[in-house]
Amino acid sequence: MAVAQGLLPFQVELVEKAEPVTAYAALPLVVEALRAVVAVAMYRQLRDALGYRSWKAVRRHVESLVLLVVAGGEHLSDLEVLHADAGLAVMLGGSISSPAQAKDFLYRFHQHDDGRPLSDEDDAALSVVGQAQIRPEGPVLAAEADLVSVVVEALQAEAERTTATLDVDATLVASRKVQALRCYEGYRAYQPQMALWAEQGVWVHDEFRDGNVPAAQAIRDFLQAAFGALPEGVTTRRLRADSALYDEAGLTWTDEVGIEFAVSADMSQALADKVQAIHDCEWKPYTSLDPRASKDEERQWAEVTDFIPGWKRNYKKGTQPFRYIAIRVRSRQRDLLEGDPAWRHFAVVTNMAWSGDRLLRWHREKQGTVEQGHGVMKNDLGGGVMPCGRFGSNAAWWRLNVLAHNLLARLKATALPDELATAQPKTLRFRVLCVAVRLVRHARRWVLKLYVGLPYAQAYVEARQHLLELARRRRVALAAN
């Protein structure tokens, strides 16, 4: 029936029958990007680990949750919108999972490391107040990580990069669930550790952690897993990070295997004394990447030539001590800041021979990669809202957001126009993914009627063709191997 006339010249009529129309015309591009690279065998592996009868059911749940966060949903209840979309169901060849089905799917990820379901008592023993420990992953979470890896491998095969700079940083994800432990800022949270491949714009490794686990814990293990996840074709490996990675074991391993690094150093008293002793004539200008910072602050750098920390590696014969670069910063309005010290001091440790200003600018670039990536995960996608209080389920949800992030990166790098290469999910939704179309049945096929006047209508057609060709090439390559 029609409702009364509103302020604008149209009426609304509620109908009983769902029509084959959708407001998410290009959202299936994400599914096509995933299906082009994920073999059925991977879903069968997940099926067995999760206890499903059909691998198609597993694929449906994975794709539904990825589409949910790409479309802008944050809660499982948001699936109701996509589940009711008849046009989207036609394009996907089946309906989106319901919220109840998705919840059951995520609950199955809450496992022991041997695959047994976790009881509440077992779960409480693994997340303990006052005891920071990294929880082991169950086999189903490991199988989910394989989905992430295969997308990274496909991107590298299509757009090879020989340099891999991994930007590593943890991020806090607030949660109201009582099972979440309090982080260093005092609120309940989780704190996943993340490694972003800067040149490709994709996550290569994530480790979901309780909120009370410091970012500095088990750094060497994380770095070994992250660099071990890089695909073939990489010849130069580098690491950038803040002081959470200022860790002897981690940096020693990194140096031993030929990985170049620049990491913020802890300003110990011994290092601070050496920095304070540097003569004014030794300091050189350093221009920040942020023009606003350059306007407000004066920055300088200098070599710390005689600082060797008491790390065991430095007592081994033939070991080259790491290089330390000092930074000092002061406000250009310091005359107005009564009582403030003139200079604030920082330091970076490295095994690289670049000039100091070049290395510092390169090190600061991580703010535009991993920190921006955290923002995308938590604000543009659905990673900022945990679905429940079960650790394994939340870890699976976070990793599905990682998968969604990487699929969008692959689309931008290989299938969409160049002007969208740096577009965030919000922009992709508005310009490409979320447009309205009508589907009609013709010659036993569904045909999507897309208005040619839309800015990216032709780009959508070309992206589908490109993904189809990439899928064919990948199948040929896999068959040859």
C-alpha positions as CSV (number, residue, x, y, z in Angstrom):
1,M,0.0,0.0,0.0
2,A,1.1,3.6,-0.5
3,V,1.9,6.0,2.3
4,A,0.9,9.6,2.4
5,Q,2.9,12.1,0.3
6,G,6.1,13.3,1.9
7,L,8.0,16.5,1.3
8,L,9.4,15.2,-1.9
9,P,7.3,14.3,-5.0
10,F,7.1,10.5,-4.5
11,Q,5.2,7.9,-2.5
12,V,6.3,4.6,-0.9
13,E,4.5,1.4,-1.6
14,L,5.4,-1.7,0.5
15,V,5.2,-4.9,-1.5
16,E,5.2,-8.6,-0.5
17,K,7.4,-9.9,-3.3
18,A,11.1,-9.3,-3.4
19,E,12.2,-8.0,-6.8
20,P,15.6,-8.7,-8.4
21,V,17.1,-5.3,-7.6
22,T,20.0,-4.3,-5.4
23,A,21.9,-1.3,-4.1
24,Y,25.1,-3.3,-4.1
25,A,25.7,-3.9,-7.8
26,A,29.5,-4.2,-7.7
27,L,29.9,-5.8,-4.3
28,P,30.2,-9.2,-6.0
29,L,33.5,-8.1,-7.4
30,V,34.9,-8.9,-3.9
31,V,33.6,-12.4,-4.1
32,E,35.0,-12.9,-7.6
33,A,38.4,-11.6,-6.4
34,L,38.2,-14.3,-3.7
35,R,36.9,-17.1,-5.8
36,A,39.6,-16.4,-8.4
37,V,42.3,-17.5,-6.0
38,V,40.9,-19.8,-3.3
39,A,40.8,-23.4,-4.3
40,V,37.9,-25.7,-3.2
41,A,40.5,-27.7,-1.3
42,M,41.0,-24.8,1.1
43,Y,37.3,-24.7,1.9
44,R,37.2,-28.5,2.4
45,Q,40.0,-28.1,4.9
46,L,38.0,-25.5,6.8
47,R,34.9,-27.7,6.5
48,D,36.7,-30.5,8.2
49,A,38.1,-28.3,10.9
50,L,34.8,-26.6,11.6
51,G,32.6,-29.7,11.5
52,Y,30.4,-28.8,8.6
53,R,29.0,-31.3,6.0
54,S,29.4,-29.1,3.0
55,W,32.4,-26.9,1.9
56,K,29.9,-24.7,0.0
57,A,28.3,-23.8,3.4
58,V,31.8,-22.7,4.7
59,R,32.4,-20.7,1.5
60,R,29.0,-19.0,1.9
61,H,29.7,-17.9,5.4
62,V,33.2,-16.7,4.6
63,E,32.0,-14.7,1.6
64,S,29.0,-13.3,3.5
65,L,31.1,-12.0,6.4
66,V,33.7,-10.5,4.0
67,L,30.9,-8.8,2.1
68,L,29.3,-7.5,5.3
69,V,32.4,-5.6,6.4
70,V,33.2,-4.4,2.9
71,A,29.6,-3.0,2.6
72,G,30.1,-1.1,5.9
73,G,28.5,-3.5,8.4
74,E,30.0,-3.8,11.9
75,H,27.5,-6.2,13.6
76,L,26.3,-9.6,12.7
77,S,22.8,-8.2,12.8
78,D,23.7,-6.0,9.9
79,L,23.6,-9.2,7.8
80,E,19.8,-8.9,7.8
81,V,20.1,-6.1,5.2
82,L,22.2,-8.2,2.8
83,H,20.3,-11.4,3.5
84,A,17.0,-9.7,2.4
85,D,18.6,-8.4,-0.8
86,A,17.1,-10.4,-3.6
87,G,19.2,-8.9,-6.3
88,L,22.4,-9.7,-4.4
89,A,21.3,-13.3,-4.0
90,V,20.8,-13.6,-7.7
91,M,24.2,-12.3,-8.5
92,L,25.9,-14.5,-5.9
93,G,24.0,-17.6,-6.8
94,G,22.5,-17.9,-3.4
95,S,21.5,-15.9,-0.4
96,I,23.8,-14.3,2.2
97,S,24.1,-16.0,5.5
98,S,21.7,-15.0,8.2
99,P,23.0,-13.5,11.5
100,A,22.3,-16.8,13.4
101,Q,24.2,-18.8,10.8
102,A,27.1,-16.4,10.9
103,K,27.2,-16.5,14.7
104,D,27.3,-20.3,14.7
105,F,30.1,-20.2,12.1
106,L,32.2,-17.8,14.2
107,Y,31.6,-19.8,17.4
108,R,33.2,-22.8,15.9
109,F,36.6,-21.0,15.8
110,H,36.7,-21.0,19.6
111,Q,39.1,-24.0,19.9
112,H,42.0,-25.5,21.7
113,D,45.2,-25.7,19.7
114,D,44.3,-29.4,19.0
115,G,40.9,-28.5,17.6
116,R,38.7,-29.4,20.6
117,P,36.0,-26.8,21.5
118,L,36.9,-24.6,24.4
119,S,34.8,-24.7,27.6
120,D,34.3,-21.5,29.6
121,E,36.7,-22.9,32.2
122,D,39.4,-23.6,29.7
123,D,38.9,-20.2,28.1
124,A,39.3,-18.4,31.4
125,A,42.6,-20.3,32.1
126,L,44.0,-18.9,28.8
127,S,43.0,-15.3,29.4
128,V,44.1,-14.4,32.9
129,V,44.1,-11.0,34.6
130,G,47.6,-10.0,35.6
131,Q,49.2,-12.7,33.4
132,A,50.2,-11.8,29.8
133,Q,50.3,-14.8,27.6
134,I,49.8,-15.2,23.8
135,R,47.0,-17.7,23.2
136,P,47.7,-20.5,20.7
137,E,45.7,-20.7,17.6
138,G,43.4,-23.7,16.8
139,P,43.7,-25.5,13.4
140,V,40.7,-23.7,12.0
141,L,42.3,-20.2,12.6
142,A,45.4,-21.5,10.9
143,A,43.3,-22.6,8.0
144,E,41.7,-19.2,7.8
145,A,45.2,-17.6,7.7
146,D,45.8,-19.7,4.6
147,L,43.0,-17.7,2.9
148,V,44.8,-14.5,3.7
149,S,48.1,-15.9,2.4
150,V,46.7,-17.1,-0.9
151,V,45.4,-13.6,-1.7
152,V,48.8,-12.1,-0.9
153,E,50.5,-14.7,-3.2
154,A,48.0,-14.0,-6.0
155,L,48.7,-10.2,-5.8
156,Q,52.4,-10.8,-5.9
157,A,52.0,-13.0,-8.9
158,E,50.0,-10.4,-10.7
159,A,52.0,-7.3,-9.6
160,E,55.4,-8.4,-8.4
161,R,57.4,-6.3,-5.9
162,T,61.0,-7.3,-5.2
163,T,61.2,-5.3,-2.0
164,A,59.1,-6.1,1.1
165,T,59.1,-3.5,3.8
166,L,57.1,-4.9,6.8
167,D,55.7,-2.2,9.1
168,V,54.9,-3.9,12.4
169,D,52.7,-2.5,15.1
170,A,49.9,-3.5,17.5
171,T,46.6,-1.8,17.8
172,L,44.0,-1.7,20.6
173,V,40.4,-2.8,19.8
174,A,38.1,-1.7,22.6
175,S,35.4,-4.2,23.8
176,R,32.6,-4.1,26.4
177,K,32.7,-7.9,26.8
178,V,33.6,-8.9,30.3
179,Q,35.9,-11.6,28.9
180,A,38.2,-8.9,27.4
181,L,41.1,-8.0,29.6
182,R,42.2,-4.5,30.4
183,C,44.9,-2.9,28.3
184,Y,47.7,-0.6,29.4
185,E,45.3,2.4,28.9
186,G,42.9,0.9,31.5
187,Y,39.9,-0.2,29.4
188,R,38.9,-3.7,28.2
189,A,40.3,-4.5,24.8
190,Y,42.1,-6.9,22.5
191,Q,45.5,-6.0,21.1
192,P,46.3,-7.8,17.8
193,Q,49.9,-7.5,16.5
194,M,50.0,-6.7,12.8
195,A,52.5,-6.8,9.9
196,L,51.7,-4.8,6.8
197,W,53.7,-5.1,3.5
198,A,54.1,-1.5,2.6
199,E,54.8,-1.9,-1.1
200,Q,51.8,-4.0,-1.7
201,G,49.5,-2.5,0.9
202,V,48.4,-5.9,2.3
203,W,48.6,-7.6,5.7
204,V,50.9,-10.6,5.6
205,H,50.5,-11.7,9.3
206,D,48.3,-11.0,12.2
207,E,48.3,-12.3,15.7
208,F,45.2,-11.8,17.8
209,R,46.1,-11.1,21.5
210,D,44.4,-10.3,24.7
211,G,44.4,-6.6,25.7
212,N,46.9,-7.2,28.6
213,V,49.6,-8.7,26.3
214,P,52.3,-6.0,25.6
215,A,53.2,-5.4,22.0
216,A,56.8,-6.2,22.9
217,Q,56.1,-9.8,23.9
218,A,57.5,-12.6,21.8
219,I,58.7,-10.3,19.0
220,R,61.2,-12.7,17.4
221,D,58.5,-15.3,17.0
222,F,56.2,-12.8,15.4
223,L,58.9,-11.5,13.0
224,Q,59.8,-15.0,11.9
225,A,56.2,-15.8,11.1
226,A,55.6,-12.4,9.3
227,F,58.7,-12.6,7.1
228,G,58.1,-16.3,6.6
229,A,54.7,-15.4,5.1
230,L,56.2,-13.4,2.3
231,P,55.6,-15.0,-1.2
232,E,58.3,-15.7,-3.8
233,G,59.9,-12.9,-5.7
234,V,61.0,-10.8,-2.8
235,T,64.8,-10.2,-2.8
236,T,65.0,-7.2,-0.4
237,R,63.4,-7.4,3.1
238,R,63.1,-4.5,5.5
239,L,61.5,-3.8,8.8
240,R,60.1,-0.6,10.3
241,A,58.6,-0.3,13.8
242,D,58.3,1.7,17.0
243,S,60.0,1.0,20.3
244,A,57.8,-2.0,21.1
245,L,60.2,-3.9,18.7
246,Y,63.3,-2.6,20.4
247,D,64.1,-6.1,21.4
248,E,67.5,-7.8,21.4
249,A,66.3,-11.3,20.3
250,G,64.1,-9.9,17.6
251,L,66.6,-7.4,16.1
252,T,69.5,-9.9,16.4
253,W,67.6,-12.5,14.4
254,T,66.5,-9.8,11.9
255,D,70.1,-8.8,11.3
256,E,71.4,-12.3,11.1
257,V,69.1,-13.3,8.3
258,G,69.9,-10.2,6.3
259,I,66.8,-8.1,7.0
260,E,67.4,-4.3,7.1
261,F,65.6,-2.4,9.8
262,A,65.0,0.9,11.5
263,V,63.3,0.8,14.9
264,S,62.6,3.4,17.5
265,A,64.9,2.9,20.4
266,D,64.1,3.0,24.1
267,M,65.6,6.1,25.6
268,S,67.5,4.5,28.4
269,Q,69.5,6.7,30.8
270,A,72.7,5.6,29.2
271,L,71.5,6.5,25.7
272,A,70.0,9.8,26.9
273,D,73.4,10.7,28.4
274,K,75.2,10.0,25.1
275,V,72.6,12.1,23.2
276,Q,72.9,15.0,25.6
277,A,76.6,15.0,25.1
278,I,76.4,15.5,21.3
279,H,77.8,19.0,20.4
280,D,75.5,21.5,18.8
281,C,77.7,21.6,15.7
282,E,77.0,17.9,15.1
283,W,73.3,18.3,14.7
284,K,71.9,18.5,11.2
285,P,68.4,19.7,10.0
286,Y,65.8,17.1,9.5
287,T,62.6,17.9,7.7
288,S,59.4,16.0,8.7
289,L,57.1,14.4,6.2
290,D,54.3,16.3,7.8
291,P,54.4,20.0,6.6
292,R,52.4,21.1,9.6
293,A,55.0,19.6,11.9
294,S,57.8,21.4,10.0
295,K,56.0,24.6,10.5
296,D,55.4,24.2,14.2
297,E,58.6,22.3,15.2
298,E,62.3,22.4,14.6
299,R,63.9,18.9,14.1
300,Q,67.5,17.9,13.9
301,W,69.4,14.6,13.8
302,A,72.9,13.4,14.7
303,E,74.9,10.2,14.9
304,V,75.4,8.6,18.3
305,T,78.9,7.4,17.6
306,D,79.9,5.7,20.8
307,F,76.8,4.0,22.3
308,I,76.8,0.2,22.6
309,P,74.0,-1.2,24.8
310,G,74.7,-4.2,27.1
311,W,73.2,-6.8,24.8
312,K,74.8,-10.2,24.6
313,R,75.2,-10.0,20.9
314,N,77.6,-7.0,21.3
315,Y,80.0,-9.2,23.3
316,K,80.4,-11.8,20.6
317,K,83.6,-11.7,18.5
318,G,83.2,-10.1,15.1
319,T,79.8,-8.6,15.8
320,Q,79.1,-5.2,14.4
321,P,77.2,-3.0,16.9
322,F,74.0,-1.5,15.6
323,R,73.9,2.2,14.6
324,Y,72.0,4.8,16.6
325,I,70.6,8.0,15.3
326,A,69.5,10.7,17.7
327,I,66.6,13.1,17.0
328,R,65.8,16.3,18.8
329,V,62.6,18.3,18.4
330,R,61.5,21.7,19.9
331,S,58.6,24.0,19.3
332,R,59.2,27.1,17.2
333,Q,57.0,28.8,19.7
334,R,59.2,27.8,22.6
335,D,59.4,31.3,24.0
336,L,55.7,31.1,24.8
337,L,56.0,27.8,26.6
338,E,57.2,28.7,30.0
339,G,58.9,25.9,31.9
340,D,59.1,23.6,28.9
341,P,62.5,22.0,28.1
342,A,63.9,23.4,24.8
343,W,64.5,20.0,23.2
344,R,62.8,16.6,23.3
345,H,65.1,13.7,22.4
346,F,64.4,10.4,20.6
347,A,66.5,7.8,18.9
348,V,66.3,5.2,16.1
349,V,68.4,2.0,15.9
350,T,69.3,0.5,12.5
351,N,71.6,-1.8,10.6
352,M,71.4,0.3,7.5
353,A,73.9,2.7,6.0
354,W,71.6,5.3,4.6
355,S,72.1,9.0,5.4
356,G,70.4,9.9,8.7
357,D,67.8,12.3,7.2
358,R,66.8,9.8,4.5
359,L,66.5,6.9,7.0
360,L,64.5,8.9,9.4
361,R,62.0,10.1,6.8
362,W,61.7,6.5,5.5
363,H,61.2,5.3,9.1
364,R,58.4,7.8,9.7
365,E,56.5,6.6,6.5
366,K,55.1,3.8,8.6
367,Q,52.6,6.3,10.0
368,G,51.0,6.3,6.6
369,T,51.0,2.5,6.2
370,V,50.5,0.4,9.3
371,E,48.8,3.1,11.4
372,Q,46.5,4.0,8.5
373,G,45.9,0.3,8.0
374,H,44.8,0.0,11.6
375,G,42.4,2.8,11.0
376,V,40.9,1.1,7.9
377,M,40.5,-2.1,9.8
378,K,38.7,-0.5,12.8
379,N,36.8,2.4,11.2
380,D,36.2,1.6,7.5
381,L,35.8,-2.1,7.9
382,G,34.3,-4.0,10.9
383,G,37.4,-4.8,12.9
384,G,36.6,-2.1,15.5
385,V,33.6,-4.0,16.9
386,M,34.0,-7.5,18.3
387,P,31.0,-9.8,17.7
388,C,31.1,-11.6,21.1
389,G,33.1,-12.5,24.2
390,R,34.7,-15.7,22.8
391,F,38.4,-15.1,22.0
392,G,38.6,-17.6,19.1
393,S,35.5,-16.2,17.5
394,N,36.8,-12.6,17.8
395,A,40.1,-13.7,16.3
396,A,38.3,-15.2,13.3
397,W,36.3,-12.0,12.9
398,W,39.5,-9.9,13.0
399,R,41.1,-12.2,10.4
400,L,38.1,-12.0,8.1
401,N,38.5,-8.2,8.2
402,V,42.2,-8.8,7.3
403,L,41.0,-10.9,4.3
404,A,38.6,-8.2,3.3
405,H,41.3,-5.5,3.5
406,N,43.6,-7.6,1.3
407,L,40.9,-8.3,-1.3
408,L,40.2,-4.6,-1.7
409,A,43.9,-4.0,-2.1
410,R,44.1,-6.7,-4.8
411,L,41.1,-5.2,-6.6
412,K,42.7,-1.7,-6.5
413,A,46.1,-3.0,-7.7
414,T,44.9,-5.3,-10.5
415,A,41.3,-4.6,-11.6
416,L,40.2,-1.1,-10.9
417,P,41.2,2.2,-12.5
418,D,44.5,3.8,-11.4
419,E,42.7,6.8,-9.8
420,L,41.3,4.4,-7.2
421,A,44.6,3.0,-6.2
422,T,44.7,4.8,-2.9
423,A,40.9,4.9,-2.3
424,Q,39.7,3.9,1.1
425,P,36.7,1.5,1.5
426,K,34.4,4.4,2.1
427,T,35.3,5.9,-1.2
428,L,35.1,2.5,-3.0
429,R,31.6,2.0,-1.6
430,F,30.3,5.4,-2.8
431,R,31.9,5.4,-6.2
432,V,31.9,1.7,-7.2
433,L,30.5,-1.0,-5.0
434,C,27.2,0.4,-3.8
435,V,25.2,1.4,-6.9
436,A,21.6,0.4,-7.6
437,V,20.8,-1.9,-10.5
438,R,17.9,-4.1,-11.8
439,L,18.4,-7.7,-12.9
440,V,16.3,-9.2,-15.7
441,R,16.1,-12.8,-17.0
442,H,17.0,-13.2,-20.6
443,A,17.8,-16.3,-22.6
444,R,18.1,-18.3,-19.4
445,R,20.6,-15.9,-18.0
446,W,20.4,-13.1,-15.5
447,V,21.5,-9.8,-16.9
448,L,22.4,-6.8,-14.7
449,K,21.1,-3.5,-16.1
450,L,23.7,-0.9,-15.2
451,Y,23.2,2.7,-16.3
452,V,26.1,3.6,-18.6
453,G,26.1,7.2,-17.3
454,L,27.4,6.2,-13.9
455,P,31.1,7.3,-13.5
456,Y,32.5,3.8,-13.0
457,A,30.0,1.7,-15.0
458,Q,32.6,0.7,-17.7
459,A,35.2,0.2,-15.1
460,Y,33.0,-2.4,-13.4
461,V,32.6,-4.3,-16.6
462,E,36.3,-4.3,-17.3
463,A,37.1,-5.3,-13.7
464,R,35.0,-8.4,-14.0
465,Q,36.6,-9.3,-17.3
466,H,40.1,-8.8,-15.8
467,L,39.3,-10.9,-12.7
468,L,38.0,-13.7,-15.0
469,E,41.3,-13.6,-17.0
470,L,43.4,-13.6,-13.9
471,A,41.5,-16.6,-12.6
472,R,42.0,-18.5,-15.8
473,R,45.8,-17.7,-15.7
474,R,46.0,-18.8,-12.1
475,R,44.3,-22.1,-12.8
476,V,46.7,-22.7,-15.7
477,A,49.7,-21.9,-13.5
478,L,48.5,-24.2,-10.7
479,A,47.8,-27.0,-13.2
480,A,51.4,-26.6,-14.5
481,N,52.8,-26.9,-11.1
